[in-house]
Structure formats: structure tokens, C-alpha cells
């Protein structure tokens, strides 16, 4: 039977096999979530990507308001802005 990455029973089987092998070789950190992420090529960088897109959008809006501002000025503004 072919591996179906959308079938939880297939992922569970793969996780069980991976966990058994990890224990055999003293490898830590094997989780169901990690197994699923590897199998489905899930990249955990979505939050970072969203943050970058947000900054770019804010920068564009800021530059539209004041056309005389440079990117360097904007970066300085961000550094000075309190969190």
C-alpha cells in the first residue's frame, strides 16, 4: 500500500517506526508533529514570513505618506520606536 500523507493512520504508523528506530539509536526529539511535518514538507517559518510581509507592507505605507523619507531613515525610525 502506498503511503498517504493525508491519512492519520499512515502517519501514525510512520511515527511509530521512526520512534522505535530513534529509541534504538538514542535519538531524541521525534514527535508525531515532527514526523508529520517532515512527511508533508511543512515549513515552520510561516510566522517569520508573515512578519516580513507585514514589515514590507508597513514600509510601503510609510513611504507613501512621506515621499522624501529614505529607507535608511525608515530603518532608523524602526530602531528608535519602542516595542
Buried (B, 14 or more C-beta within 10 A) or exposed (E): EEEEEEEEEBBEEBBEEBBEEEEEEEEEEBEBEBBBEEBEEEEEEEEEEEEEEEEEEEBEEBBEEEEEBEEEEBEEEEEEEEE
